[in-house]
Amino acid sequence: MQFDERLLNGVSVLSSVVRNGSFAAAALALNMSQPGVSRAISRLEKRLGVRLLERTTRSVALTEQGRQLYEQAVPLLSGLEEVATSIVEGKATVKGVLRVNIHPFFSQLILGRRLKEFLETYPELQLALISREQLGDMVAEGFDLAIRFGAPRPSTLVARKLLETRILTVAAPSYLKKYGTPQTPRDLENGRHRLIDFRNPETGRPFQWEFYRGRKVVKIATPGHLIVSDVLTMHSICLTGYAIAQIMELGSEQMLANGQLAELFPEWSEERFPLYALYPSKTHLPAKTRAFIDFVLSLTEKEEHLSLHVGHNERS
């Protein structure tokens, strides 16, 4: 098939429809009429011989063929735009709109208090930071990037691991004074202890309590007295002395360092939980996406350094 301006324009219109969620919103963003957007999509579908969008009265969604085109072609378009800008301005400019799907815990506890630095570095960038428990369909929803905890599901997305954080079993000193200090993970199964379960947003079920020491893994059943779905609530309840919790070391360093929480079974704390950046393609990665990934990497390196420093102090 011959590549020409009409094909390029059609893909650009498709990208705008996906990013903005509707023909009307895309028309507004492109300064076109809504019928003009509809005709551009129809011409593109006719030329390719496939249906790219499923249309209803309330929404539009990518078909499988539309998804393949979007995932492969849109990053190339972004790359072309960046190259053109760099030629004109002599550098890769971080500008435009960057839509990021981000895990609420990372956004609230790590990113939020440091985001000013990033935004002031790139004043021409408009950042749309959407916090949500689940990844969802980031391509169909027009996200450029996702920052998510946990191993990614198999997909066409590029997955770049940013860090791994330890999973710690902790309790407040007041809890240990009242209920005693368990000596082994199996002590949590004797009915004497309260445990806080954390709901896995992807499965809807609580995470299994697991303990790792070398090649040994111990799994325990939990009574399910309390199930929570966000990390900050789990921290708060644990700090009151109500129950024992399994938490990420990331974001809890100061609570451990100042004695608000005590780590249990440190010899069984070798489980790791990853943080990933997910994006559609690493070919011609837009400058705005690359800049945000580099910024998050700088934050995670600082957090890992803090974890190592706190851990060293605790062992000293």
Secondary structure as the mmCIF struct_conf table of DSSP 4:
data_model
#
loop_
_struct_conf.conf_type_id
_struct_conf.id
_struct_conf.beg_label_comp_id
_struct_conf.beg_label_asym_id
_struct_conf.beg_label_seq_id
_struct_conf.end_label_comp_id
_struct_conf.end_label_asym_id
_struct_conf.end_label_seq_id
HELX_RH_AL_P HELX_RH_AL_P1 GLU A 5 ASN A 20
BEND BEND1 GLY A 21 SER A 22
HELX_RH_AL_P HELX_RH_AL_P2 PHE A 23 LEU A 30
TURN_TY1_P TURN_TY1_P1 ASN A 31 ASN A 31
HELX_RH_AL_P HELX_RH_AL_P3 GLN A 34 LEU A 48
TURN_TY1_P TURN_TY1_P2 GLY A 49 GLY A 49
BEND BEND2 VAL A 50 VAL A 50
STRN STRN1 LEU A 53 ARG A 55
BEND BEND3 THR A 57 ARG A 58
STRN STRN2 VAL A 60 LEU A 62
HELX_RH_AL_P HELX_RH_AL_P4 GLU A 64 GLU A 89
BEND BEND4 GLY A 90 LYS A 91
STRN STRN3 GLY A 96 ILE A 102
HELX_RH_AL_P HELX_RH_AL_P5 PRO A 104 PHE A 105
HELX_RH_PI_P HELX_RH_PI_P1 PHE A 106 LEU A 111
HELX_RH_3T_P HELX_RH_3T_P1 GLY A 112 ARG A 114
HELX_RH_AL_P HELX_RH_AL_P6 LEU A 115 THR A 121
TURN_TY1_P TURN_TY1_P3 PRO A 123 GLU A 124
STRN STRN4 LEU A 125 SER A 131
BEND BEND5 GLU A 133 GLN A 134
TURN_TY1_P TURN_TY1_P4 MET A 138 GLY A 142
BEND BEND6 ASP A 144 ASP A 144
STRN STRN5 LEU A 145 PHE A 149
BEND BEND7 GLY A 150 GLY A 150
HELX_LH_PP_P HELX_LH_PP_P1 ALA A 151 ARG A 153
BEND BEND8 PRO A 154 LEU A 157
STRN STRN6 VAL A 158 ALA A 171
HELX_RH_AL_P HELX_RH_AL_P7 PRO A 173 TYR A 179
BEND BEND9 GLN A 183 THR A 184
HELX_RH_3T_P HELX_RH_3T_P2 PRO A 185 GLU A 189
BEND BEND10 ASN A 190 ARG A 192
STRN STRN7 LEU A 195 PHE A 198
STRN STRN8 ARG A 199 ARG A 199
TURN_TY1_P TURN_TY1_P5 PRO A 201 THR A 203
BEND BEND11 GLY A 204 ARG A 205
STRN STRN9 PRO A 206 PRO A 206
HELX_LH_PP_P HELX_LH_PP_P2 PHE A 207 GLN A 208
STRN STRN10 TRP A 209 ARG A 213
TURN_TY1_P TURN_TY1_P6 GLY A 214 ARG A 215
STRN STRN11 LYS A 216 ILE A 220
BEND BEND12 HIS A 225 HIS A 225
STRN STRN12 LEU A 226 VAL A 228
BEND BEND13 SER A 229 SER A 229
HELX_RH_AL_P HELX_RH_AL_P8 VAL A 231 LEU A 239
TURN_TY1_P TURN_TY1_P7 THR A 240 GLY A 241
BEND BEND14 TYR A 242 TYR A 242
STRN STRN13 ILE A 244 MET A 248
BEND BEND15 GLU A 249 GLU A 249
TURN_TY1_P TURN_TY1_P8 LEU A 250 GLY A 251
HELX_RH_AL_P HELX_RH_AL_P9 GLU A 253 ALA A 257
TURN_TY1_P TURN_TY1_P9 ASN A 258 GLY A 259
BEND BEND16 GLN A 260 LEU A 261
STRN STRN14 ALA A 262 LEU A 264
HELX_RH_3T_P HELX_RH_3T_P3 PRO A 266 TRP A 268
STRN STRN15 SER A 269 SER A 269
STRN STRN16 ARG A 272 TYR A 279
BEND BEND17 PRO A 280 PRO A 280
BEND BEND18 LYS A 282 LYS A 282
TURN_TY1_P TURN_TY1_P10 THR A 283 HIS A 284
HELX_RH_AL_P HELX_RH_AL_P10 ALA A 287 ARG A 315
#
